[in-house]
Amino acid sequence: MKNNINRLFVYKSHTIRQVIQSIDLGAKGIALLVNQDGLLLGTITDGDIRRAILKGVPLDDSIENVVHYNPIIVKQNMTKEEIKDIFIKKAVRHIPIVDANNKVIDLISINDILLPEGKDNLVIIMAGGLGTRLKELTKEIPKPMLKIGKDPILHHIINNFKQYGYNKMVLSVNYKADIIENYFQDGYAYGVKIEYVREKKRLGTGGGIKLAKNYIEAPFFVTNGDIFTSLNVEDMMNFHIENKFDITVGVRRHSFQIPYGVISSEENNIRSVEEKPTIEYLINGGIYCINPEIIEYIPDDEYYEITDLINKCIKEGKNVGSYEIKDYWMDIGKIEDYYKVNEDMYELIACEKLGDEDDK
């Protein structure tokens, strides 16, 4: 959160309405009242706002009556165990971290303390698409929230990364973002740490990555929010690092049978006829490993697709590699894909159970 901590700052001159906007922007359920030097004066939570509204307090009123002027804090030099003890005793979700002068340094969540440390590689999930090709299915909910089995697609994506120790997530959201945010919140209930970046306009996959740049410190994953796969993501990241690629594109082998006899000819002379040949090629699997410095190639606040970024890197002489996805993979772009993956889901579960029985 450190690089975005000022998103949570509010000032005495602010109204309740402005605090609501800050809480919404920060997506932490809390705003920090500071002075012009960044010294902490108090905190305001979304619960404080709700209680004020229920009492009939106008949104354009001063924040004076909703501020906690003696907030719970932790000092910059405290140990993890000391901070954990405060969280347990005070039963709060977030606590500001301050230095010796009471200047706000960061905000820590109970998620940060109680969850396993996990790997440093961030997972950026592009979850802002409209899903127009799925027609009525996405009229009320965003495509990543469509259910496969009992859980949303997005839940399956998160679980697949989590099982390999990648538990730091950033979700890029746009269409019906509140549904996604209300469901997953900060990720604690799902064993991960989730931050959100919001596209105010359509930015494409590349533009969505640029919004998350302040969270990135190591090679990171990007995945579309409509990909259902059992890919071993750890193998893919290891492959990316070992081969010193700047971008690694997850690719899928795809074949297509031409439903006609194909003629090979020179001028008017036929040399051969091949009946209904099958053509095999690699397609983009919508999952990528990317090095942090590559983000600088993405323009600010512009629509920019991941394919633009890949082609730019090739042009600049960067190392762009491919990793073949041999595990189960399905891009849920059309209604028939959605129904097919739900059918496959039950077969996969049955196979897993059969495998477990064989291991006994």
Secondary structure, DSSP 8 states (H G I E B T S, - for coil): -GGGGGGGEE-TT-BHHHHHHHHHHHTSSEEEEE-TT-BEEEEEEHHHHHHHHHTT--TTSBSGGG-BSS---EETT--HHHHHHHHHHHT-SEEEEE-TT-BEEEEEEHHHHHS----S--EEEE-----GGGGGGGSSS-GGGSEETTEEHHHHHHHHHHTTT--EEEEEE-TTHHHHHHHHTTSGGGTSEEEEEE-SS--HHHHHHHHTGGG--S-EEEEETTEEE---HHHHHHHHHHTT-SEEEEEEEEEEE-SSEEEEEETTEEEEEEES-EEEEEEEEEEEEE-GGGGGGS-TTS---HHHHHHHHHHTT--EEEEE--S-EEE--SHHHHHHHHHHHHHHHHHHHHHHHHH-
